[in-house]
Amino acid sequence: RLFWRVRGSGQSVVVMDARDDAVDFDRFTAIAGFLADHDFGGPRILAVDAGRPALVMEDFGDGSLGRLLADPGAPDPMDAVFARLLDLQTRGTALVEGGACPMLLDRDFGTEDLTFETGYFARRFLIDVCGLEVDEVMPIIDECHALAEAVAGQPRVLMHRDFQSTNILLQDGEVRLVDVQGMRRGPRGYDPASLIRDPYLEPDPGRVVELRERWVAAASERYGVEVDVVRSEVILAGLQRNMQALGAYGFLTHIRGKRAYRRWILPGLQQLAGGFDDAADLVEAPNLTLLRDMVHRLKDVRERLDRDSQ
């Protein structure tokens, strides 16, 4: 997709040219319309050329969550962000299951998708980036499947699918969402985990714990479940999300030649290692010993990536 910001007569809009991606174009227009109509912070579509395909939509500005969190003088937006996500998970799920947006029922993020993510991590990160051999990677596959099944067993809610700091904007204090065409139903812990252990944010362990516990408190109250349940959901889903991200960075750098994504591999690996440390304290969790040990043994890879980033 290609994007342009167009300004004139005191207004600003964004033009999106989907080029040949007609499937996701139709999803984007339908989902964005649902989000805008029901006050979930999606972009309002102002004009559509289905033949191209292209559209004109609201411009939410440049106030990404990542930029706000990096500014020590900015107000804390996280209560509003978590409130938006909880509204999407509860009211949004009920609306979709009631037929408000049929397109959001045609995809469900389940065991097959989650298993693909961990396989993506094994191939594109462990083998392509880290240089491990296939026979070195094979012993962890059963644990990858066990993790995918555990996350797939979480309650199903409406999920953004890429709920990270670059796709969340603050406009006049309101939380707005972009890149929404991947939205579907999926595990309850996946979206909050995507943000809490976002590689695009500073991988500060204290910040991760503080954000996680704020989500745990808010979500456990909204859903009426024990805090330990919500905490476990987020920690396990965070492992999935960081493995997916590392697989994606490996694919984009090694296969697509987009070297700019290489800078996020080290933060992603740091977030994944921290997630395995958190998972070790869970009372009920799949056995991830081999996988955790493999990630922690990648010290030489972390050192090489650190040198490359300097």
N, C-alpha and C positions, 0 to 999 in steps of 0.2 A: 504493500500500500504506500501511497505518496500523500503527504499532507502539506497544505499551505495555510498560513494565517493571512487573511485579507482584511485590511482596514479601510474605512472610508465613512464620511459623514458622521464621525463620532462613534462609529460602531466597529466591532471586530467579530469576525466569524472564522470558522475553520472549514476548509474544503478538503475532502478525502476522496482520492481516486483509488478505487479498489483494484483497478486494472482487470486482470483475469479472474480474480477471486470472487466469483459471483455467489458461491455458497455462503461464505462468511459475510459477504456484503448483505445478503438477505437476513442472516442472523443478527448482524449488527443493527440494522434498521428496526427489526422487530423488537429486539431486546432493549435497545436504547429508548424506543417509544414506550415500552412497558415501564421502564425505570423512571422516565420523565413524567408519565401520566400518573404514576402512583407515588411520586415524591420520594424516590430512592436516590436522587442525585445524579441520574444519568443525563447525557447530553440531549437536548431537544433537537430533533431533526427539522431543519427549516426548508429544505428543498432536496429532491431526489431525481437523479437521472438514471433510471434502472438500466437503460440500454448501454451506458458506457462501461461499467456502473460507477457512479460518483454521487456524492451528496454534499450538502452544506449543513453545518451544525453549529450549535453554540460554542463560543470560545470561553473556556474556563480560566484562561490566563496561565501564568507560569508558577503559581504558588503550590508546588508539589509538596507533599508531606515530607519528603526527604530534605528539601531545602529548609523547611520550617524547623525540623528537628535538629538541623545543623546550626541553627541560629540561636545562641543562648539568650538573646533578648526577645525572642518571639514567644507569644503565649502558648501554653501547652494544649495541643489540639487532640490528645489521645482519647479523652473521655467522649468527645464528639465522634471520633473515628470509630471507636468501639460501639457506641450507640447506633451509628449507621449500620454497622455490620450485624449487630443483634436484631435490628429492625428488618434487615434483609433476610436474615435467617428465620425469623419468626413470622412476621406479617407477610413478607415476600413469599415464603414457602407456602403459606396458606392460600395466598392469591393464585399462585401458579397451579397448585393442586386443585384449585377451584375452577381452573380453565382460563385464567386471565391472559396467559401467554403460552399457547400450545407448543410453540417452538422450544420452550424451555423444558419440555417433558421428553424431547426426542433424544436427549443424551443424559446418561447417568454415569457418574465417575465412580466405578466400582473396582472389584478385584483385578479384572483384566487390565484396566488402565493403570492401576497402581503397580502391578507387576511389570508392566511395560516401563514405567518410570525407573524402577530399580534395575531392570535389565539395561536400560539406557545409561544409567550410572556406571554399571559394570563395564560396558563396552566402550562408551565414549570418554569416560573419565579414567577408570582404573587401567584400562588397556591403552587407550590412545594418548592420554595425558601423562599418566604415571609410568607407563611402559611395562606394566605387569604382563605376564604370560597368561594364556587362557587357563592352564592347569593351576595357576596360583589363585585365580579368581573363582574357579568352580566351587571350592568348599563353602563359600558364603551364600551360594544361590538359595539353598533351603531357608536360610535365615531371612534373606530378602523376601521370599514368598511368605514367610510367617509374618513379617512386618506388614506387608501389603494386605494380608488377610485381616490382621488386627485393626488396621486403619479403616479398611472397607466395612468392618463391623460396627463402626460408629453410627449414631443416628444420622439420617439423610436430611440435609437442608439445602436451600438454594445457595450456591457458592459462586463467587466471582471467577475463581480458578487462578487468577494472577493478582491476588490482593496484596500488592507490594507498594512500596513508597512512591514509585514512579507513576503508578496508576491511580493514586489518590491525591486529589487536589483540594485546597481550601480556597473558596471564593467568597469573600465577604463573610467569613466565619462559617460558611456552609460546606459540608463535606461532599465533594463531587467525585464521580467515578468515570474513568475512561477505559478504553481497551476491553469492552464488555462482551465481545462476540463469543468468548469462550465460556460464558456463564452456563451453568447446568446444576443439577442436584448432585451432592456428594457428601463426604464425611464432614461432620460438624467442626472438627478441629483443624481442617486444612487451611481455610482462609486466615484465621487468626495466627496460625503457625507461620504462614507465608510472610506475614508482616513482622511478627515478633523476632523471627530469625532471618530477616531479610538481608542478604549479602550486600545490598546497596547502602545499608546503614552501617554505622560504626560498630564493629563486633565487640562491644563492651559487655562483658558478662554481667555486670551490675545492671546495665540498662535492659538486657534481655530478661533478667529475673524480674525487674520492676514492671516491665510491660506485661510479662506473662501473668504475674500475680494480679495485676489490674484487670486483665481479661478474665482470669479465673473467678475473681470476686463478682464481676458484673454478670458473667454468663451463668454461674451457679445460682445466682439470685433469680435471673430471668427464667431459667429452665427448671428451677427447683430441684437441683441435683447436688450431690456432695462435691465439695471443692476438689477432692482427690480425683474424682471422675473427670472433671473438666481439665485438670492439670495433666492427667495421663493422656487425654485426647490430644492436647496441644503438643506435648513432648513427642509422642509417637508420630503424629502427622508432620511435625517439624523435621524429623529424620527423612521422611518421604520427600518433603518439599526440597530440602537441601540436596538430596541425592539427585532429584530431577534437575535442579538448577545446575549442578556440576556436570551432569550429562549434557545439558544444553550448551553450557559454555565450551565443553570439549568439542561438541559437534560444530558449533559456530566458528571456533578458532581453527580446528584441524580439517574440517570438511568444507566449510563455507569460506574459509580464509578471512574471517572477520576478527582480526587480531585485537581489536579494541576490547573484546569481551574477556581477553586473557587477564585483565587487571582484576576481575571479579572472582577468579578461581580461588585465590588464596583466602579472601574473606569468606567465600562459600565453604571452603574446607575447614576453616576455623569455626564457623557456625555449626557444621556437621559434627566436629569433634566435641564441641560443647554440648550438643544435643545428646550424644551418646553418654556423656558424663551424667546428664540429667536423667536419662532413661535408666541408668544403673541403680538409681534410688527408688524406682517404681516398684510397688509391691506386686502388681499384676501386669506383666508385660512378657512378650515372647522372648525366648533366649536369643540374644544378639551378640553373644560373646565373641565369636569369630569375626563378625563384621566390625564390632567396636575395636577389637585389637588390630585389625587390618588398617582401619582409618588412623589409629594412633601411631602405627608403625610407619606411616608415610611422612616421617619427620624430614627425610632428605628431600622429598618433593616439596614440602612447605618451605624449606630453606632455599631451594632453587627458585621457587616462585617468588619468594621474598626478594632475592637478589635481582630477579628479572624486573620486579616492579620498581626498583630504586633508580 
